[in-house]
Amino acid sequence: MLLKEKIAGNKNINNKSGITLIEVVIGASFIALIVVILTYIGINLTDLNINFMKSFEPQFELQYTIQGMIKEMRSMSQSSVGSYPISQASSSIFVFYSDVDADGAIERFKYFVSGNVLKKGILVPTGNPFTYNDANEEVFDVLHNLRVGTSSVFSYYDMNYSGSEAPLPFPINIPDVKLIKAQFTVTKPDGTATTTSMIELTPRELRDD
């Protein structure tokens, strides 16, 4: 009789152990499922955030480029070798000298359009006396997704400009330039929207007064 009770007791113990193991497996599977779901949601939220930020990249680039150009143009001056502040002025290329970092070496800045990209070249004078060696120019992409139409990216005006006059005709007589306009239109990567910003500035160095 005692032997049968012991055997029955052992069966109960084994049954309880089996149920506990099943519960552990089910619980672990449930946790694993939750982890998979949260990981999937996290990946999708990350992709959504990345796509959201990318949609605003052109606008960020545009504002950063505009702010940099204004700062550089305001500091426009004769080059370190005595050249006129503006070196080249066309509809898609604008080259000028500026000591924007106030270090005494007046850099040459070159903004030019290549395809749908606005590029920026910086040339620091070297040597004693200073010289501008084109081989030392560093060129960067500063503005992508640029929409280039039939209108000029850069326009130039003389001292008679009051707000309604037409820009100077090309080719430009550079000493006549007193005011520079630069207009940039960028599109989102998917082409669904555009943003336009414009600079209209008369550098101190070009003023007659």
Phi, psi and omega in degrees: 000316179296322180296317179297321179295320180296318180297317178298320179296319179296321178298320178297319179297315180297321179297317179296320179295320179296317179297317179298318180296318178297319179298320179297315180298315179297317180297317180296320179296320179296316178297317179299320179296318178298317180299317179298316180297315180295321178297317179298315179297318180298318179297317181293322177294322178296314178299320179296318180294319180296314179296323178296314180294321180298327181295339180257358181304313180303319179294320178297314178300318182298311181295320179295319180294315180300313181299319180294317180296318180299315180297317181291318182290326178295331180266014182303140180202175174298151181290174180290349177250011175089010180289159178300148183305327178255129181261323181210139182217104177228185184290334183234003180225133176222120183236129182209170181249143181200139175258066188294332180264004175053042179258003178092341176260114188273112184282155172260126179252134180230117174252129181209151182266132175227104185068238177251028181235135170267124181251157181229125176251137177236127179235117180265130179292146179226169176088176178217103006287166181299144170220157177252106180262112184303335180293342181267000183292134174255130184242135181229151167277126181244341183211118181257172179055037180282130177266114182252114179256212181276342181279159181285143172287318178247136176229153186225145185225153181265190186292344182273359183290128180238000178127343183236348182290155178287154178293164177296142180285154176269144001285146185281136167274099193307318180299343179283343186288124177238336180224138180242134172244140174225125181237127182235133174239125180241153178245157171294157181306328180271001177074015186276341184209158179232155175226136182237135174225152184222144172253136172222106192215138171249105180298146181304322184295339182263356181284145181275338183270000000 
